[in-house]
Amino acid sequence: MEPFRLLLVDDQMTEILLVEAMLDGGPDQVDLVGVCSGDAALDYLDSSLVLPHLILLDLNLAGMCGLAVLRAVRASERLRDLPVVMRSGSQDPADWEAAVAAGASGYLVKPVLFDALEAQVQKLLADWQHLRRRSPQAGLATAG
C-alpha cells in the first residue's frame, strides 16, 4: 500500500519535529512534509506533482493565516477537494465555526502533552486512512 501523504503546516518548527518524531518508525507508513508558513504550503501544493492525502493546517500562522491558506486551497480547482483539518490551541467555538465556514474538513485543538499529541495524530491517521484507497473527499473529522 502506498504511504499516507501528510502535509503539516505550522509556524512552530517544534510541532513539526514532534509529529515527525512520533511518526518515524511507527507502524503506519507516512510521508510527512512539514512547512512553516502559509506561503510555503501554497508553493509546495502548486509545485507538487503528487498531492498529499491530507493537510493538517495551523489556524494561527504568522504571516498568511491558516484561514487564508484554506480559502486559497478551496478556490483552486486542483486543490479544492483535498481534506484540510485545522489545528489550533484555541477552544473558542467561533474559531471552529470560522474554520468550518471556510471549508475545513475538521478542527482539532492542539494538546499540550506529548502523549495526548501522539494519540491525536494516531487517531487522525486512522480516521483518514481510507484516503489511500480512493480520491480525497472532504469529511468532518472531530477529535479533542
VMD Tcl script that draws the C-alpha trace (Angstrom):
set ca {
  {0.00 0.00 0.00}
  {1.26 3.47 -0.78}
  {2.42 5.69 2.09}
  {-0.08 8.11 3.55}
  {0.97 11.61 2.43}
  {0.51 14.28 5.09}
  {1.26 17.99 4.72}
  {1.71 19.63 8.12}
  {1.64 23.43 8.13}
  {2.71 25.01 11.42}
  {4.83 28.06 12.12}
  {6.26 26.33 15.20}
  {9.07 24.08 13.97}
  {8.92 22.18 17.26}
  {5.39 20.99 16.35}
  {6.61 19.68 13.01}
  {9.61 17.98 14.63}
  {7.42 16.38 17.32}
  {5.00 14.95 14.76}
  {7.90 13.79 12.60}
  {9.50 12.05 15.60}
  {6.32 10.25 16.58}
  {5.71 9.04 13.02}
  {9.30 7.92 12.44}
  {9.46 4.16 12.75}
  {5.77 3.86 13.57}
  {3.54 1.10 12.27}
  {1.94 3.31 9.62}
  {3.92 4.35 6.59}
  {3.54 8.14 6.45}
  {5.31 10.57 4.15}
  {5.31 13.80 6.14}
  {6.09 17.15 4.58}
  {6.30 19.97 7.10}
  {6.31 23.64 6.17}
  {6.42 26.68 8.44}
  {4.21 29.19 6.62}
  {1.07 29.54 4.59}
  {3.04 30.82 1.61}
  {5.35 27.79 1.77}
  {2.33 25.47 1.92}
  {0.74 27.01 -1.16}
  {4.08 26.97 -3.02}
  {4.50 23.29 -2.16}
  {0.96 22.43 -3.28}
  {1.30 24.40 -6.51}
  {4.59 22.73 -7.44}
  {3.96 19.20 -6.21}
  {3.18 16.52 -8.78}
  {1.73 14.25 -6.10}
  {-0.66 15.91 -3.68}
  {-0.97 14.99 -0.02}
  {-3.84 12.82 1.14}
  {-4.46 15.25 3.99}
  {-3.41 18.74 5.05}
  {-3.06 19.47 8.76}
  {-3.12 23.27 8.96}
  {-2.44 25.56 11.91}
  {-5.14 28.20 12.27}
  {-2.89 30.89 13.72}
  {0.08 31.04 11.39}
  {2.41 34.02 11.34}
  {2.03 35.92 8.08}
  {-0.71 34.37 5.97}
  {-3.17 32.94 8.49}
  {-4.50 29.40 8.24}
  {-7.96 30.55 7.14}
  {-6.40 32.42 4.20}
  {-4.49 29.28 3.21}
  {-7.67 27.22 3.49}
  {-9.60 29.70 1.34}
  {-6.83 29.57 -1.30}
  {-6.96 25.77 -1.32}
  {-10.75 25.79 -1.68}
  {-10.54 28.36 -4.51}
  {-8.13 26.20 -6.53}
  {-9.75 23.74 -8.90}
  {-6.77 21.38 -8.50}
  {-6.72 21.52 -4.69}
  {-10.31 22.15 -3.60}
  {-11.15 18.51 -2.84}
  {-8.16 17.96 -0.55}
  {-9.22 17.38 3.04}
  {-7.90 20.09 5.34}
  {-8.03 19.65 9.10}
  {-7.38 22.85 11.04}
  {-5.38 22.82 14.29}
  {-5.30 25.47 16.96}
  {-4.61 25.97 20.62}
  {-7.96 27.75 20.76}
  {-11.07 26.05 22.08}
  {-13.21 29.06 21.13}
  {-16.30 27.83 19.22}
  {-16.03 30.91 16.97}
  {-12.66 29.63 15.66}
  {-14.16 26.21 14.90}
  {-17.16 27.83 13.19}
  {-14.90 30.10 11.09}
  {-12.79 27.12 10.02}
  {-15.81 25.04 9.02}
  {-17.38 28.02 7.22}
  {-14.15 28.44 5.23}
  {-14.28 24.78 4.18}
  {-12.30 22.88 6.81}
  {-12.84 19.14 6.90}
  {-12.27 19.12 10.64}
  {-10.89 21.05 13.61}
  {-8.51 19.81 16.29}
  {-7.45 21.55 19.47}
  {-3.69 21.19 19.93}
  {-2.95 19.19 23.06}
  {-0.33 20.37 25.50}
  {1.13 16.99 26.50}
  {3.22 14.85 24.15}
  {1.21 11.68 24.85}
  {-2.02 13.49 24.01}
  {-0.47 14.85 20.80}
  {0.68 11.37 19.83}
  {-2.80 9.93 20.47}
  {-4.41 12.75 18.47}
  {-2.11 12.23 15.48}
  {-2.60 8.45 15.54}
  {-6.40 8.89 15.66}
  {-6.25 11.41 12.83}
  {-4.27 8.98 10.68}
  {-6.64 6.14 11.49}
  {-9.67 8.29 10.67}
  {-8.27 9.32 7.29}
  {-6.54 6.08 6.16}
  {-9.31 5.45 3.65}
  {-7.83 8.24 1.52}
  {-5.04 5.91 0.45}
  {-7.54 3.81 -1.46}
  {-9.75 6.43 -3.11}
  {-9.69 10.02 -4.22}
  {-9.86 12.60 -1.42}
  {-13.29 13.66 -0.31}
  {-13.97 16.19 2.41}
  {-15.48 14.82 5.58}
  {-15.74 16.26 9.05}
  {-13.12 14.90 11.45}
  {-13.50 15.66 15.10}
  {-11.16 14.90 17.92}
  {-10.25 16.73 21.08}
}
mol new
graphics top color blue
foreach p $ca { graphics top sphere $p radius 0.5 }
foreach p [lrange $ca 0 end-1] q [lrange $ca 1 end] { graphics top cylinder $p $q radius 0.2 }
display resetview
